[in-house]
């Protein structure tokens, strides 16, 4: 994993954000970030055309960036010439270091109790274990998932409830989609799941998750990879998906298809204002809404697969 990067920032009209983001991704060979600080929305389509966007691209600091910067400069000049009524600012550059993020926040990450038995402990902290505690030692690295964020915590609480009240199997199979640090997959193992598959499209997240699996002596129990949901053929008794509401709705048909009859689907990463959007998106599928848990502005939802006789 690269540690030092150059961050290229472009301030542009929102109407051209997708074009610029696609170009930056192609010319840098890395992911991009599209931000708007004035509008609360996940999708570019929800943002008015008049709003300006900040599009960020990244170049490894240890390579010659001159040819890439020249391409970016020429691209912006071309847009300015093609759309003279619009203002496209010159790019700015800043240095960022992945280690700064992955170390500076650790002072705020303390042992966390979730649900009735789960205790999540960062690798650098000492802790007092109670007799019934199920302990997960974790170093999230650059991956999402410490148990402290509402979306992860709500997902863990629903998972514990489902596992304790499951009437499907003694050892249900489980898919953790968007595993991040691997925290949900590890909790599933400790709560009694059998076959566990942890997937994330981010290869760095999978690397972090696998390190955490080893740390908790669970690497033999959890299969992991960067496969997409659409590529899977097998079904699961429980599926966890802690991702954004819009992506959950897009994946709704595949999530329903990959869930066993009578199985449980736990959805998280949903802003409370998007709960109805998710309910509408999942309504056409053979899933029964069960309940929602709330924490601040976030919500997690539980569905059951309708048994087809």
C-alpha positions in Angstrom: 0.0 0.0 0.0 1.3 3.4 -1.0 1.9 5.8 2.0 2.4 9.2 0.3 0.2 10.7 -2.3 -0.4 13.9 -4.2 -4.0 15.0 -4.0 -5.2 17.0 -7.0 -8.3 19.1 -6.3 -10.6 20.6 -9.0 -13.4 23.0 -8.3 -15.9 22.7 -11.1 -19.6 23.1 -11.9 -21.5 20.1 -10.7 -22.9 19.5 -14.2 -19.5 18.3 -15.3 -18.5 16.4 -12.1 -19.0 12.9 -13.6 -17.0 13.7 -16.8 -14.1 15.2 -14.7 -14.2 12.3 -12.2 -14.1 9.7 -15.0 -11.1 11.5 -16.6 -9.2 11.8 -13.3 -9.8 8.1 -12.6 -8.5 7.2 -16.0 -5.4 9.5 -16.1 -4.3 8.7 -12.5 -5.2 5.0 -12.5 -6.7 5.5 -9.0 -10.0 6.2 -7.3 -11.5 9.7 -7.1 -13.5 11.6 -4.6 -16.4 13.9 -5.4 -17.5 16.2 -2.7 -20.1 18.9 -2.1 -20.1 20.5 1.4 -23.4 22.5 0.8 -25.7 19.7 -0.2 -26.6 16.6 1.9 -26.8 14.0 -0.8 -25.1 10.7 -1.8 -25.9 10.8 -5.5 -24.7 13.4 -8.0 -28.1 13.2 -9.6 -29.7 14.7 -6.5 -27.5 17.8 -6.6 -28.7 20.9 -8.5 -26.7 21.8 -11.6 -25.9 25.2 -10.1 -23.9 23.7 -7.2 -20.1 23.5 -7.6 -18.3 20.3 -6.8 -14.9 19.4 -5.6 -13.4 16.5 -7.5 -10.2 15.0 -6.1 -7.7 12.6 -7.7 -4.6 10.9 -6.3 -1.1 10.3 -7.7 1.6 8.3 -5.8 4.2 10.8 -4.6 7.1 8.6 -5.7 6.4 8.8 -9.4 7.0 11.6 -11.9 3.7 13.4 -11.9 4.5 16.0 -14.6 3.0 14.1 -17.6 -0.2 13.5 -15.6 -0.5 17.0 -14.4 0.0 18.3 -18.0 -2.8 16.1 -19.1 -5.1 17.4 -16.4 -4.2 21.0 -17.2 -4.9 20.4 -20.9 -8.2 18.7 -20.1 -9.4 21.6 -18.0 -8.3 24.1 -20.6 -10.3 22.1 -23.2 -13.4 22.2 -21.0 -13.0 25.9 -20.5 -12.7 26.5 -24.3 -15.7 24.2 -25.0 -17.9 25.8 -22.3 -16.8 29.5 -22.1 -19.8 30.5 -19.9 -18.6 28.1 -17.2 -15.8 28.6 -14.7 -13.3 25.7 -14.3 -10.6 26.6 -11.7 -7.0 25.5 -12.1 -6.1 22.4 -10.0 -4.5 22.7 -6.6 -2.2 20.1 -5.2 -1.6 19.0 -1.6 0.4 16.1 -0.1 -1.5 13.5 1.9 -0.1 10.6 3.9 -2.2 7.5 4.6 -0.3 6.9 7.8 -1.5 10.2 9.2 -5.1 9.0 9.2 -4.4 5.4 10.2 -2.5 6.4 13.3 -3.9 9.8 14.5 -7.4 8.6 15.2 -6.3 5.7 17.4 -6.4 7.7 20.6 -10.2 8.0 20.2 -10.8 4.2 19.6 -11.4 2.5 22.9 -13.0 -0.9 23.8 -16.7 -0.9 22.9 -19.5 -3.1 24.1 -22.2 -3.9 21.5 -25.4 -5.8 22.2 -25.3 -8.4 25.0 -22.0 -10.1 24.6 -19.8 -8.5 21.9 -16.7 -6.6 23.1 -14.6 -4.9 20.4 -11.1 -4.1 21.5 -8.4 -2.2 19.4 -5.1 -4.1 19.3 -3.3 -1.4 21.2 -5.7 -1.3 24.2 -5.9 -3.5 27.4 -9.4 -4.6 28.5 -11.3 -6.5 31.2 -13.2 -9.5 29.9 -16.4 -10.6 31.5 -17.2 -14.4 31.5 -19.8 -14.2 28.6 -17.9 -11.7 26.5 -17.2 -12.5 22.8 -14.0 -10.5 22.2 -13.0 -9.2 18.8 -9.5 -7.7 18.6 -9.3 -5.3 15.7 -7.0 -2.9 13.8 -9.2 -1.3 11.2 -6.2 0.2 9.3 -7.6 2.0 6.2 -10.9 0.0 6.2 -14.2 1.0 7.6 -15.5 -0.7 10.7 -14.5 -0.2 14.3 -17.9 -0.9 15.9 -18.0 2.7 17.1 -20.0 4.0 14.1 -23.7 3.8 14.3 -24.1 1.8 11.1 -21.7 -1.0 12.3 -23.1 -1.0 15.8 -26.7 -1.3 14.6 -25.7 -4.1 12.2 -24.0 -6.0 15.1 -27.1 -5.6 17.3 -29.4 -7.0 14.7 -27.0 -9.8 13.9 -26.8 -10.8 17.5 -30.6 -10.9 17.7 -30.9 -12.9 14.5 -28.3 -15.4 15.6 -29.9 -15.9 19.1 -33.4 -16.4 17.6 -32.5 -18.3 14.4 -34.7 -21.2 13.7 -33.0 -22.1 10.4 -29.9 -24.0 11.3 -27.6 -24.6 14.2 -24.8 -23.2 12.1 -26.2 -20.8 9.5 -24.1 -19.7 6.5 -23.5 -16.0 6.2 -22.4 -13.4 3.6 -20.8 -10.2 4.8 -21.1 -7.8 1.8 -18.8 -4.8 2.0 -16.8 -6.3 4.9 -14.4 -3.4 5.5 -12.3 -4.3 8.5 -14.0 -7.7 8.7 -15.7 -6.9 12.1 -19.2 -8.2 11.1 -17.8 -11.5 9.7 -15.8 -12.1 12.8 -18.8 -11.3 15.0 -20.8 -13.8 13.0 -18.2 -16.5 13.6 -18.2 -15.9 17.4 -22.0 -15.9 17.5 -22.1 -19.3 15.9 -22.2 -19.0 12.1 -20.7 -21.8 10.0 -19.8 -20.9 6.5 -18.8 -17.2 6.4 -17.9 -15.3 3.2 -16.6 -11.7 3.5 -16.5 -9.6 0.4 -15.3 -6.1 -0.4 -14.5 -4.5 -3.8 -11.7 -2.7 -2.1 -8.6 -4.9 -2.1 -7.0 -2.9 0.6 -10.0 -3.5 2.9 -9.7 -7.2 2.2 -6.0 -7.1 3.2 -6.9 -5.4 6.5 -9.8 -7.8 7.1 -7.5 -10.9 6.6 -5.0 -9.5 9.1 -7.8 -9.1 11.6 -9.0 -12.7 10.9 -5.5 -13.9 11.7 -5.3 -11.8 14.8 -8.5 -13.4 16.1 -7.6 -17.0 15.0 -10.6 -16.9 12.5 -8.7 -17.1 9.2 -9.6 -20.7 8.7 -13.3 -20.0 9.3 -13.8 -17.0 7.0 -13.3 -17.0 3.2 -12.7 -13.5 1.8 -12.2 -11.8 -1.6 -13.2 -9.0 -3.9 -15.9 -10.9 -5.8 -19.0 -9.0 -6.6 -22.4 -10.0 -5.4 -23.6 -10.5 -9.0 -20.9 -13.1 -9.5 -22.1 -15.4 -6.7 -24.0 -18.6 -7.3 -24.6 -19.9 -3.8 -27.2 -18.9 -1.3 -26.8 -17.9 2.3 -29.0 -18.1 5.5 -27.9 -14.6 6.6 -26.7 -11.7 4.5 -25.2 -8.5 6.0 -24.9 -5.4 3.8 -23.6 -2.3 5.4 -23.4 0.1 2.5 -25.2 3.2 1.2 -29.0 3.2 0.7 -28.9 3.8 -3.0 -26.4 0.9 -3.5 -28.6 -1.4 -1.4 -31.6 -0.6 -3.6 -29.6 -1.3 -6.7 -28.5 -4.6 -5.3 -31.9 -5.6 -4.0 -32.7 -8.2 -6.7 -29.4 -9.9 -6.2 -29.6 -9.8 -2.4 -33.0 -11.4 -2.6 -31.8 -14.1 -5.0 -28.8 -15.0 -2.8 -30.8 -15.4 0.4 -32.1 -18.8 1.3 -35.9 -19.2 1.9 -36.6 -18.1 5.5 -33.2 -16.4 5.7 -32.4 -13.0 7.2 -31.2 -9.9 5.4 -29.6 -7.2 7.5 -29.2 -3.8 5.8 -27.3 -0.9 7.3 -25.4 2.3 6.2 -28.8 3.9 5.7 -29.6 7.5 6.6 -33.0 7.6 8.5 -34.3 9.9 5.7 -33.5 7.2 3.2 -35.4 4.4 5.0 -38.5 4.8 2.9 -36.4 4.7 -0.2 -35.0 1.4 0.8 -38.5 0.0 1.7 -39.8 1.0 -1.7 -36.8 -0.5 -3.4 -37.1 -3.9 -1.7 -40.9 -4.1 -1.9 -41.1 -5.9 -5.3 -38.9 -8.7 -4.1 -39.8 -11.9 -2.1 -38.7 -10.3 1.2 -40.8 -9.4 4.3 -39.8 -6.3 6.3 -39.4 -7.2 10.0 -38.1 -4.2 11.9 -35.7 -1.3 12.0 -33.2 -0.1 14.6 -32.3 3.6 14.9 -29.3 5.5 16.3 -29.1 9.2 15.6 -29.5 9.8 11.9 -28.8 6.2 11.0 -31.0 3.2 10.6 -30.5 -0.6 10.1 -33.3 -2.8 8.7 -34.1 -6.5 9.0 -35.9 -8.5 6.3 -36.9 -12.1 6.0 -37.0 -14.2 2.8 -40.5 -15.4 2.1 -40.6 -19.1 2.1 -41.6 -20.4 -1.3 -43.4 -23.8 -1.1 
